[in-house]
Amino acid sequence: MPDDPQDQSNANEPNEIGPVNVSEYRTFLNEPYRPPSKGGNTRAWHQHSFQIEDERYSFLALGAKKWVFKSDTVQFSWQWDASRKYRNVISESIKTYDSKGVEVVRGERGSKKRRAAPARLPASKREQSD
């Protein structure tokens, strides 16, 4: 468990951060890969992860588009996961401000069902069984 008294809060209580600058931002595909001919991964679920000072925060969202650029400042709420190992951002609470201080909306804010089946081989089912 961390020694920082700020981090000793209840896992169910949201913590507020911001406005702060993000030092690193990464996205990872969180669904089975889909080839471009089948629609690609542009709108697939992605794990968004960013770092503020030495702490890493993450959330799930549609698409690989960044929600925060390095020149932006961000304000959000987060909660610990059950193991108190990961800081989960509440995606609805993210407010991004551009370099001029104007609030902007970035990233894919919609929703959709998760993919369950992986992409099939490019052959008929009869040919796959041979």
Backbone as ProteinMPNN parsed JSONL, in Angstrom:
{"seq_chain_A": "MPDDPQDQSNANEPNEIGPVNVSEYRTFLNEPYRPPSKGGNTRAWHQHSFQIEDERYSFLALGAKKWVFKSDTVQFSWQWDASRKYRNVISESIKTYDSKGVEVVRGERGSKKRRAAPARLPASKREQSD", "coords_chain_A": {"N_chain_A": [[0.818, -1.178, 0.0], [0.489, 2.275, -0.743], [2.494, 4.907, 0.735], [1.682, 7.488, 0.74], [-0.497, 9.8, 2.184], [-2.61, 10.927, 0.802], [-3.343, 8.966, -0.979], [-4.614, 7.084, 0.59], [-7.332, 6.916, 0.579], [-10.738, 5.684, 0.416], [-11.525, 2.95, -1.748], [-13.85, 3.218, -3.232], [-14.465, 5.864, -3.266], [-14.426, 8.711, -5.297], [-11.527, 10.441, -6.464], [-10.276, 13.685, -7.017], [-8.433, 15.237, -9.633], [-6.439, 17.808, -10.987], [-6.571, 21.063, -12.564], [-4.031, 19.664, -14.627], [-0.931, 18.887, -16.39], [-0.298, 16.356, -18.818], [2.248, 13.963, -18.993], [2.864, 11.708, -20.48], [1.19, 9.656, -22.878], [-0.599, 6.813, -23.81], [-2.096, 4.263, -25.874], [-3.765, 1.105, -26.025], [-4.885, -1.691, -27.83], [-7.832, -3.33, -26.878], [-9.451, -5.37, -27.581], [-10.15, -8.298, -29.639], [-7.996, -8.381, -32.501], [-8.825, -6.863, -35.624], [-8.916, -7.111, -39.098], [-8.276, -4.523, -41.609], [-9.995, -4.882, -43.809], [-12.288, -5.864, -42.692], [-13.341, -3.815, -41.263], [-11.555, -2.809, -39.426], [-9.702, -1.446, -36.568], [-10.27, 1.034, -35.624], [-12.553, 2.048, -34.244], [-12.611, 0.329, -32.125], [-12.563, -1.008, -28.725], [-10.241, 0.492, -26.578], [-7.501, 0.573, -24.293], [-6.719, 3.339, -22.54], [-3.984, 5.086, -21.363], [-2.277, 7.233, -19.218], [0.313, 9.389, -17.921], [0.928, 11.331, -15.061], [3.11, 13.347, -13.508], [4.677, 11.074, -11.475], [2.748, 9.168, -11.444], [0.479, 6.758, -12.815], [-2.488, 6.645, -14.736], [-5.546, 5.183, -15.95], [-8.078, 4.232, -18.402], [-10.922, 2.745, -20.07], [-11.976, 3.164, -23.413], [-13.672, 3.974, -26.497], [-11.96, 3.694, -29.598], [-8.672, 4.781, -30.753], [-7.907, 7.353, -30.619], [-6.385, 10.129, -29.032], [-7.387, 11.509, -25.917], [-6.3, 13.555, -24.549], [-3.84, 15.936, -25.254], [-0.272, 16.67, -25.2], [0.099, 19.423, -24.955], [-2.164, 20.216, -23.699], [-4.223, 20.781, -20.737], [-5.64, 18.811, -18.139], [-8.481, 17.693, -16.293], [-9.941, 15.529, -13.949], [-11.751, 12.751, -12.42], [-10.893, 9.944, -10.377], [-10.681, 6.454, -9.359], [-9.527, 3.891, -7.137], [-8.784, 0.532, -8.178], [-10.05, -2.739, -7.206], [-7.839, -4.104, -6.134], [-6.224, -2.066, -5.356], [-4.104, -1.34, -6.908], [-4.236, -0.15, -9.404], [-5.095, 2.993, -10.859], [-8.126, 3.978, -11.802], [-9.58, 5.951, -14.179], [-12.5, 7.904, -14.248], [-14.207, 8.038, -17.013], [-16.276, 9.743, -17.866], [-15.858, 12.003, -16.42], [-13.724, 13.408, -17.421], [-12.245, 16.4, -18.334], [-10.933, 18.363, -20.773], [-8.622, 20.915, -21.523], [-7.468, 23.206, -23.902], [-4.344, 24.78, -25.015], [-4.961, 27.455, -24.757], [-6.738, 27.552, -22.72], [-9.352, 26.92, -23.224], [-12.163, 24.792, -23.011], [-12.163, 21.642, -24.558], [-13.399, 18.897, -26.534], [-12.142, 15.788, -26.924], [-11.304, 12.657, -28.504], [-13.159, 9.528, -28.824], [-16.358, 9.514, -27.709], [-18.551, 7.857, -27.564], [-20.454, 4.738, -27.28], [-20.461, 1.139, -27.486], [-21.174, -2.351, -28.117], [-18.976, -4.922, -26.888], [-16.516, -6.698, -28.797], [-16.857, -10.122, -29.389], [-16.109, -12.402, -30.831], [-13.151, -13.558, -32.44], [-11.465, -12.475, -35.486], [-12.144, -14.318, -38.462], [-10.382, -16.791, -40.467], [-9.511, -16.069, -43.907], [-11.293, -17.846, -45.562], [-13.682, -20.333, -46.637], [-15.916, -22.06, -44.354], [-15.984, -24.771, -44.937], [-13.53, -25.138, -46.286], [-11.784, -24.582, -44.209], [-11.996, -26.775, -42.544], [-10.686, -28.769, -43.881]], "CA_chain_A": [[0.0, 0.0, 0.0], [1.307, 3.476, -0.798], [2.685, 5.657, 1.976], [1.122, 8.825, 0.566], [-1.795, 9.865, 2.853], [-3.643, 11.264, -0.172], [-3.739, 7.723, -1.628], [-5.211, 6.183, 1.56], [-8.782, 7.062, 0.516], [-11.545, 4.503, 0.137], [-11.483, 2.583, -3.153], [-15.082, 3.603, -3.9], [-14.597, 7.315, -3.291], [-13.653, 9.317, -6.386], [-10.515, 11.437, -6.142], [-10.197, 14.717, -8.059], [-7.107, 15.66, -10.074], [-6.402, 18.786, -12.052], [-6.026, 20.863, -13.912], [-2.615, 19.296, -14.69], [-0.432, 18.483, -17.702], [0.008, 14.938, -18.986], [3.609, 13.822, -19.504], [2.93, 10.587, -21.432], [-0.144, 9.14, -23.19], [-0.503, 5.618, -24.656], [-3.321, 3.483, -26.048], [-3.561, -0.302, -26.345], [-6.095, -2.376, -28.285], [-8.35, -4.15, -25.787], [-10.352, -6.348, -28.18], [-9.448, -9.07, -30.67], [-7.612, -7.634, -33.695], [-9.718, -6.987, -36.777], [-8.218, -6.573, -40.27], [-8.931, -3.357, -42.218], [-11.065, -5.288, -44.72], [-13.47, -6.161, -41.873], [-13.731, -2.643, -40.487], [-10.403, -2.308, -38.69], [-9.711, -1.281, -35.116], [-10.398, 2.456, -35.303], [-13.585, 2.268, -33.23], [-12.585, -0.767, -31.147], [-12.261, -0.605, -27.35], [-8.82, 0.651, -26.301], [-7.078, 0.971, -22.955], [-6.007, 4.616, -22.585], [-3.152, 5.193, -20.172], [-1.447, 8.431, -19.224], [1.119, 9.596, -16.724], [1.02, 12.671, -14.502], [4.26, 13.246, -12.61], [5.119, 9.679, -11.448], [1.574, 8.31, -11.283], [-0.171, 6.348, -14.058], [-3.948, 6.543, -14.679], [-6.017, 4.538, -17.174], [-9.51, 4.039, -18.582], [-11.33, 2.118, -21.326], [-12.796, 4.029, -24.262], [-13.671, 3.61, -27.91], [-10.995, 4.334, -30.474], [-7.301, 5.012, -30.322], [-7.641, 8.797, -30.596], [-6.037, 10.664, -27.716], [-8.34, 12.398, -25.252], [-5.51, 14.666, -24.007], [-2.548, 16.152, -25.896], [0.745, 17.173, -24.266], [-0.055, 20.866, -24.757], [-3.421, 20.422, -22.975], [-4.337, 20.467, -19.32], [-6.772, 17.904, -17.949], [-9.07, 17.59, -14.962], [-10.743, 14.304, -13.951], [-11.914, 11.987, -11.182], [-10.421, 8.565, -10.509], [-10.887, 5.548, -8.222], [-8.676, 2.709, -7.086], [-9.439, -0.738, -8.468], [-10.223, -3.546, -5.999], [-6.528, -4.467, -5.578], [-5.548, -0.797, -5.047], [-2.883, -1.3, -7.71], [-4.458, 0.69, -10.579], [-5.952, 4.176, -10.737], [-9.075, 3.967, -12.908], [-10.189, 7.247, -14.448], [-13.921, 7.901, -14.597], [-14.095, 8.709, -18.312], [-17.279, 10.803, -17.996], [-15.423, 13.182, -15.666], [-12.558, 14.03, -18.044], [-12.395, 17.713, -18.966], [-9.672, 18.729, -21.405], [-8.503, 22.328, -21.871], [-6.356, 23.419, -24.822], [-3.292, 25.677, -24.525], [-5.551, 28.768, -24.485], [-7.638, 27.422, -21.577], [-10.715, 26.656, -23.689], [-12.512, 23.374, -22.887], [-12.327, 20.95, -25.832], [-13.771, 17.488, -26.427], [-11.302, 14.957, -27.779], [-11.532, 11.223, -28.37], [-14.462, 8.944, -29.142], [-17.13, 9.524, -26.46], [-19.729, 7.005, -27.691], [-20.374, 3.404, -26.682], [-20.888, 0.03, -28.335], [-20.93, -3.666, -27.524], [-17.62, -5.423, -27.054], [-16.367, -7.806, -29.74], [-16.722, -11.404, -28.701], [-15.463, -13.4, -31.686], [-11.986, -13.081, -33.199], [-11.627, -12.505, -36.943], [-11.959, -15.65, -39.046], [-9.456, -16.913, -41.585], [-10.183, -15.738, -45.163], [-11.652, -19.052, -46.306], [-14.997, -20.819, -46.223], [-15.841, -23.011, -43.238], [-15.664, -26.074, -45.492], [-12.104, -25.17, -46.556], [-11.06, -24.576, -42.941], [-12.036, -28.106, -41.934], [-9.821, -29.678, -44.637]], "C_chain_A": [[0.866, 1.247, 0.0], [1.388, 4.18, 0.545], [2.064, 7.047, 1.915], [-0.255, 8.888, 1.217], [-2.928, 10.23, 1.898], [-4.19, 9.995, -0.83], [-4.42, 6.74, -0.686], [-6.74, 6.227, 1.542], [-9.458, 5.736, 0.179], [-11.549, 4.226, -1.366], [-12.73, 3.04, -3.91], [-15.277, 5.114, -3.976], [-13.796, 7.883, -4.45], [-12.688, 10.378, -5.861], [-10.431, 12.41, -7.313], [-8.741, 15.055, -8.359], [-7.296, 16.808, -11.062], [-6.752, 20.184, -11.635], [-4.502, 20.664, -13.89], [-2.237, 18.95, -16.126], [-0.09, 17.0, -17.695], [1.399, 14.818, -19.581], [3.739, 12.694, -20.526], [1.52, 10.054, -21.636], [0.015, 7.966, -24.143], [-1.878, 4.968, -24.779], [-2.946, 2.063, -26.46], [-4.888, -0.903, -26.763], [-6.543, -3.354, -27.21], [-9.348, -5.194, -26.275], [-9.566, -7.19, -29.17], [-9.179, -8.216, -31.912], [-8.601, -7.893, -34.83], [-9.026, -6.373, -37.987], [-8.984, -5.399, -40.881], [-10.083, -3.726, -43.143], [-12.363, -5.608, -43.976], [-13.881, -4.988, -40.993], [-12.627, -2.069, -39.633], [-10.635, -2.136, -37.2], [-9.928, 0.169, -34.681], [-11.404, 2.703, -34.188], [-13.64, 1.139, -32.198], [-12.296, -0.204, -29.751], [-10.752, -0.586, -27.155], [-8.618, 1.016, -24.83], [-6.263, 2.246, -23.116], [-5.26, 4.772, -21.268], [-2.315, 6.466, -20.282], [-0.776, 8.619, -17.885], [1.117, 11.068, -16.356], [2.025, 12.588, -13.371], [4.714, 11.789, -12.596], [3.96, 8.697, -11.341], [0.924, 8.011, -12.635], [-1.668, 6.156, -13.807], [-4.418, 5.912, -15.985], [-7.54, 4.435, -17.182], [-9.757, 3.354, -19.917], [-12.214, 3.08, -22.102], [-12.732, 3.522, -25.692], [-12.578, 4.362, -28.643], [-9.643, 4.561, -29.861], [-6.962, 6.495, -30.273], [-7.375, 9.268, -29.177], [-7.14, 11.574, -27.196], [-7.635, 13.642, -24.74], [-4.198, 14.737, -24.776], [-1.572, 16.731, -24.874], [0.597, 18.663, -23.987], [-1.311, 21.207, -23.957], [-3.235, 20.285, -21.474], [-5.611, 19.653, -19.151], [-7.203, 17.913, -16.489], [-9.991, 16.375, -14.994], [-10.876, 13.743, -12.545], [-11.405, 10.575, -11.43], [-10.715, 7.784, -9.232], [-9.855, 4.438, -8.291], [-9.468, 1.508, -7.581], [-9.481, -1.549, -7.167], [-8.883, -3.901, -5.338], [-5.724, -3.25, -5.107], [-4.202, -0.703, -5.753], [-3.018, -0.31, -8.865], [-5.396, 1.849, -10.265], [-6.839, 4.248, -11.966], [-9.757, 5.321, -13.031], [-11.659, 7.048, -14.77], [-14.027, 8.725, -15.876], [-15.103, 9.841, -18.498], [-16.829, 12.097, -17.319], [-14.271, 13.931, -16.337], [-12.949, 15.343, -18.718], [-11.025, 18.123, -19.474], [-9.719, 20.201, -21.801], [-7.3, 22.508, -22.784], [-5.37, 24.447, -24.249], [-3.805, 27.081, -24.207], [-6.523, 28.736, -23.312], [-9.084, 27.168, -21.943], [-10.998, 25.156, -23.576], [-12.787, 22.786, -24.266], [-12.715, 19.505, -25.569], [-12.922, 16.716, -27.422], [-11.658, 13.496, -27.546], [-12.951, 10.823, -28.715], [-15.247, 8.795, -27.853], [-18.357, 8.618, -26.5], [-19.574, 5.687, -26.95], [-20.831, 2.378, -27.706], [-20.605, -1.277, -27.604], [-19.492, -4.085, -27.778], [-17.608, -6.562, -28.066], [-16.169, -9.094, -28.963], [-15.914, -12.397, -29.526], [-14.241, -12.797, -32.375], [-12.262, -13.153, -34.7], [-11.357, -13.909, -37.456], [-10.906, -15.618, -40.138], [-10.201, -16.59, -42.88], [-10.426, -16.977, -46.029], [-13.041, -19.493, -45.827], [-14.84, -21.807, -45.074], [-15.489, -24.411, -43.738], [-14.155, -26.193, -45.756], [-11.28, -25.18, -45.267], [-10.994, -25.965, -42.321], [-11.136, -29.098, -42.662], [-8.425, -29.729, -44.114]], "O_chain_A": [[1.89, 1.277, 0.683], [0.49, 4.073, 1.38], [1.938, 7.712, 2.943], [-1.125, 8.1, 0.846], [-4.082, 9.884, 2.149], [-5.364, 9.946, -1.199], [-4.78, 5.646, -1.12], [-7.379, 5.63, 2.409], [-8.815, 4.794, -0.285], [-11.575, 5.159, -2.169], [-12.666, 3.231, -5.124], [-16.166, 5.587, -4.683], [-12.611, 7.58, -4.586], [-13.005, 11.116, -4.928], [-10.508, 11.999, -8.471], [-7.916, 15.149, -7.449], [-8.215, 16.778, -11.881], [-7.17, 20.443, -10.507], [-3.78, 21.402, -13.22], [-3.105, 18.744, -16.974], [0.354, 16.46, -16.682], [1.711, 15.489, -20.565], [4.644, 12.728, -21.359], [0.735, 9.998, -20.69], [0.683, 8.088, -25.17], [-2.722, 5.109, -23.893], [-1.95, 1.843, -27.149], [-5.91, -0.656, -26.124], [-5.733, -4.121, -26.687], [-10.02, -5.833, -25.466], [-8.436, -6.843, -29.512], [-10.029, -7.426, -32.325], [-9.136, -8.993, -34.973], [-8.587, -5.225, -37.918], [-10.196, -5.284, -40.698], [-11.048, -2.971, -43.256], [-13.432, -5.619, -44.587], [-14.683, -5.153, -40.074], [-12.747, -0.941, -39.155], [-11.625, -2.612, -36.645], [-9.786, 0.492, -33.501], [-11.135, 3.489, -33.279], [-14.627, 1.018, -31.472], [-11.843, 0.932, -29.613], [-10.062, -1.537, -27.523], [-9.454, 1.677, -24.215], [-5.219, 2.23, -23.767], [-5.835, 4.608, -20.192], [-1.717, 6.736, -21.324], [-1.216, 8.095, -16.861], [1.28, 11.94, -17.21], [1.828, 11.858, -12.4], [5.115, 11.292, -13.649], [4.186, 7.501, -11.162], [0.826, 8.888, -13.493], [-2.068, 5.579, -12.796], [-3.772, 6.079, -17.019], [-8.199, 4.533, -16.148], [-8.897, 3.38, -20.798], [-13.09, 3.731, -21.533], [-11.851, 2.741, -26.05], [-12.303, 5.524, -28.346], [-9.469, 4.54, -28.643], [-5.84, 6.858, -29.92], [-8.055, 8.857, -28.236], [-7.75, 12.322, -27.961], [-8.273, 14.671, -24.518], [-3.516, 13.726, -24.937], [-1.98, 17.219, -23.821], [0.935, 19.121, -22.896], [-1.505, 22.361, -23.576], [-2.234, 19.749, -20.999], [-6.552, 19.794, -19.932], [-6.395, 18.112, -15.581], [-10.744, 16.198, -15.951], [-10.212, 14.19, -11.61], [-11.475, 10.068, -12.55], [-10.964, 8.36, -8.173], [-9.371, 4.089, -9.367], [-10.688, 1.463, -7.425], [-8.996, -1.083, -6.136], [-8.805, -3.989, -4.113], [-4.654, -3.406, -4.52], [-3.274, -0.066, -5.255], [-2.031, 0.304, -9.269], [-6.358, 1.706, -9.511], [-6.359, 4.548, -13.059], [-10.426, 5.779, -12.105], [-12.018, 6.118, -15.492], [-13.948, 9.953, -15.84], [-14.82, 10.803, -19.213], [-17.362, 13.167, -17.612], [-13.879, 14.996, -15.858], [-13.853, 15.392, -19.552], [-10.071, 18.219, -18.702], [-10.716, 20.679, -22.342], [-6.216, 22.014, -22.474], [-5.548, 24.924, -23.128], [-3.156, 27.821, -23.468], [-7.078, 29.771, -22.941], [-9.957, 27.196, -21.076], [-10.178, 24.337, -23.992], [-13.547, 23.354, -25.05], [-12.403, 18.951, -24.515], [-12.982, 16.966, -28.626], [-12.241, 13.143, -26.521], [-13.83, 11.669, -28.877], [-14.847, 8.024, -26.981], [-19.136, 8.612, -25.547], [-18.689, 5.529, -26.109], [-21.509, 2.716, -28.676], [-19.89, -1.303, -26.602], [-18.868, -3.664, -28.752], [-18.582, -7.306, -28.178], [-15.406, -9.143, -27.998], [-15.116, -13.155, -28.974], [-14.287, -11.658, -32.84], [-13.199, -13.827, -35.127], [-10.469, -14.606, -36.965], [-10.577, -14.557, -40.669], [-11.41, -16.812, -42.954], [-9.831, -17.126, -47.097], [-13.508, -19.084, -44.765], [-13.749, -22.332, -44.849], [-14.785, -25.157, -43.058], [-13.565, -27.237, -45.479], [-10.182, -25.736, -45.246], [-10.023, -26.289, -41.637], [-10.846, -30.167, -42.123], [-7.589, -30.454, -44.655]]}, "name": "protein", "num_of_chains": 1, "seq": "MPDDPQDQSNANEPNEIGPVNVSEYRTFLNEPYRPPSKGGNTRAWHQHSFQIEDERYSFLALGAKKWVFKSDTVQFSWQWDASRKYRNVISESIKTYDSKGVEVVRGERGSKKRRAAPARLPASKREQSD"}
